[in-house]
Amino acid sequence: MTPSIAYALAALVCYGLGDFIYKRAAAAGLSSVHLLTGQAWLFCPVVILYAWLTGTLRLDLPAWWGGAAGAFLLIGFYNFSRALQTGAVSAIAPIFRLNFIVTAALAIGWLHEPLTAQKLAGFALTFVAGWLLLATAAGGKAPDPSARPRPPVRGPGLRVALATVMTGAGAFCHKLGLVAGATPESLLSAQAIVFCSAITVMVYAMTGSLRLPSGSLRHYGPAAAVLVGAFLFMLYGLKGGEASVVVPIAQMGFVVAAVLGVAVFGEAVTARKVAGLACAIAALLLLAIS
């Protein structure tokens, strides 16, 4: 196993735990903007302090690709957490983690990473998985035959689709920063500065206060901790590996979230959900071995 694959696998576990924490916070009634704000207020000083202590903090021009990633990720994570308020984590998280298709496509088209038959097959299976899982994103319950049919983009579906595209673009910005010579810690610090600044303005504009709900630390504290690990592991994987390989492996964290969602929240296990997960895993494996 190469170091880049090992880092990607470590990121996989952290991202999966993060998805589950987001769903737990949504189930407890914590708003998306409060969760992201509390998470950012912890995440930002921790990554900057870590970069400074390790001597890797260099906020030069290439590092601000991380700032661009922070803007994309703010849109992505906000819409992801909003989608989790009305959708099942075992369906929403797999769709969201298919954002690797965006990163892989950009890496192949812009950075000329090799396009193989396995990658093409993986992309095709990704779209099949997204179609299968999107139909279960309303919460995993069987539809009421007497209810009026809803367009597929309503509810959590549109939000998770936007979150998927924005997060995939953010991961690609990180790769561009690494290619330009930025350190992983500097990229993550620039990302944290932009994300934290923007979400602070956003929460004040939306609520008129910077006060976070009491007891919310038990949600945003663990979320910040696992995401620091997830991003650092993925960035170190990207430093020595192809974006169209490392990012897909890291995004397999949806399996962790889906299993926890079924085991802890008792979410429904349907044939369509199982088929969607199987297609997503097959797509990931094809991309990883390509």
N, C-alpha and C positions, 0 to 999 in steps of 0.2 A: 504494500500500500504506500503510495506516495504521500509526502507531507500535505500537499494541497487537498487530497482526498480526505485525509484524517481531519484536517481543519474543517472541511465541509461537513463531515459527519458530526463533529462537535456542534457546529452551527445548527444542524438539523435538530438535534435534541433541544437546544436552547430556544429556537424559534417555535417548536411545538409546544413547549411549556409556556412560552409567551402567549400563544394563541389561546391556550386554555385559561390562563390568568385573565385575559381580556374578556372571555365569555363569563367567567365567574364574577368579574366586576360588573358586567352588564346585567347579569341575573340578580345581583345585589342592589341594582338601581343606581349605580354610579354613572353619571353622564359621561359621554365620550370626551367632551372638552375638559372635564375635571380630571379624568384618568390620564389623558395625554399631558396635561399641565403638570400634575404631580410627578409623573414619570420623567418629564423633561427637566424639572427642577432638580431631580436627583441625578439623572443621567449626565447632564452637562458638566457640573463640577467634578464628578467622578472621572469622566474620560479626560478632561483637561488636566486634572491632577496626575492621573496615571501617565499621560503623555509627557508631562513636565518631569516627573520623577524618573522616567526611563530615558530622558534625553532625546525624545523623538518628536517633540512639539516644534514644528516649523510651519507657521501659517503663511507660507509663500503662495504665489499665484496658483501652482498646481493643486495645492491643498483645498482651494475654494471650489474645486469640483465636488468636494464633500459638502460645501454649502449649497450647491445646486441640488445635490442628492437630498439634503435636509428639506428643501422646499417641496420636492416631489413626494418625499416620505410623509410630510405633514398631511398632504392631501390624501395620500394612500392610507395611512393609519387612522385618520379621522373617519374616513368613509368605511373602513373595515370595522372599527369599533361600533359605529352606528348600525351597520348591517347586523352585527351580532346581537343587537338589542331585540331584533324581531326574527332572527333566523337561527337555525341549529348550527352549533359549532362544527359538528361532523360533516356539514355540507358547505358552510361558508368558508371555513378554514382551507379545505382542499381547493376551492375555486381561487381564493386569494393567493395561496401558495403556488398556483400555476403561473404567477407573474414571471417565472423563469423563462417562459416562452418569449416574453417581450425582450428580456435581457439577451437571450440567446440569439434572437433574430437581429438585434442591433449589433451584437458582437460579430456575427457572421457578415452582415452587410457593411459595417463601418470598419471594423478591425480586421476583416478578411480571415477570421477563424475558419477552419475547414468545414465545409458542408458535406456530410456523408449520408449514405442511405439510411443509416441508423438514426441520424438526427431528423431526417425528413419523416421517417416513420414515427419518431417520437413526437414531432409537431402535430402530425395527424391525430395520434392518440390523445394528445392534449386537448384538441378541440372536441373530440368525442367525449372525453371526461368532463369538460366544462359544460357541455350540453346536458349530460346525464345528471350532474350534480346541481345545476342551476334550478332544475325542476323541483328539487327537494329543499331549496334554500328558504322556504317560507316557514320551516319549523319541523319538517319531517312527518306531518300529519296527513292522513288521507284527505283529499278534497271533498267538500260537501257538494253532492250532486245538484242540490237546489240553488247553490250560490252562483252568482253571475261570474262568468269566466273573467280572469284578470290578465291583462297583457303581461308577457313574461318579463318585461323590464321594470315592472312596479316592485314596491317593497324593497327587500334587501338586494335583489338581483342587480339593479342598476348601480347601487352603491358599491357592491363588491366588484363589479366589472371595472368601475373607475379606479377603485383601490388597487386592483390587480395591475392595470396599465401604469399607474403612477409609481408604484413600488418597483416594478420591473425597470422603468426608466431611471429610478434612483440608483439601483444596483449598477446599471451601466455607467452612470456618472462616476461611481467609485472606481470602476475599472479604468476609465479614462484618466482619472487622477493618478492611479498607480502607474499607468503607462507613461505619464508625464513626469514621474519621479517623486510624487508625494509619498510620505510614510503612511501606513494604515492608521496610526494614532493621530496624525495631523488631519487626515481626511475625516476621521470620526469626530475630532474636536470641532472642525469647521461645520460639519453637519449638525452637531449639538448646539453650536452658537446660533445658527440660523433657525433651527427647529424651536429651540427654547425661546428665543426672542419673539418669533412669530406666534407661537401658541400662547405666550403671556399676553400679547396684545389682543389676540383672538378671544381669550377667556374673559378679559376685562370688557371688551366690546359686547360680548354676548350676555354677560351676567352682571356687569357693573361693579364687580368685586374681584379681588384676588384671593379671597378666602376659600379654602378647599373644605369640602364636607368633613365633619368629624368622623374618624374611623376609616377614612379612605386610604391611609398609609398602608394598610394591610393588603391593598390591591396594587397601588402604583409603586410601592417599594419593591415587591418581588418582580413586577413587570420591568422596572428599570434594571434590576440586577441581571435578569436573564437576557435582556436585550443588549446590555453592554457586552456580555460574553458572545452572543450571537453575531453581532456586527464585527467584533474583533476577530473571531474565528473565520468568518466569511472573508474579511478583508485580507487576512493572511493567506487564506486559500487562493484568493484572486491574485495575490502578488506573484505566485509561482505557477498558477494554472489558468486554463482557458475559462472565460466567463460562461461560455456555453456548456461547460461541464460542471464547474464548481457551484454555480448558482442553482442549477437544477437539483443537485444533491442536497444543498442546504435547505431548499424549499420543500424537501420531502418531510419536513416537520409536521405537515398537515396530518400525517398518519398518527403521530403522537397525540395531536389535538383531537382527532376523530375518535381514537380509542378511549381517551379520557372522557370525551363527551358522552359516549355511549355508556361507559362504566360508572361515571359519577352522576351525570345528569339524567341518565335513563333515556337518552334520545333513541328514536326508533331506528331499527336496522331494517332497511328495505332492500329488495333485490336491485332496484335502480341505484341506490346509494352504494351498495357493494360493487356493482358493475362500474360505477364511476370511479371509485377508489382504485379498483383493479386496473382500469385504463390509465389512470394517473400514475400509478406505480410503474406500470409497464413502459409508459412514455419516459419516465425518469430514468429507468434502467437503460433504455435504448440510448438516451442522450449521454448518460454517464460512460457507457462503453464505446461510444463512437470516437 
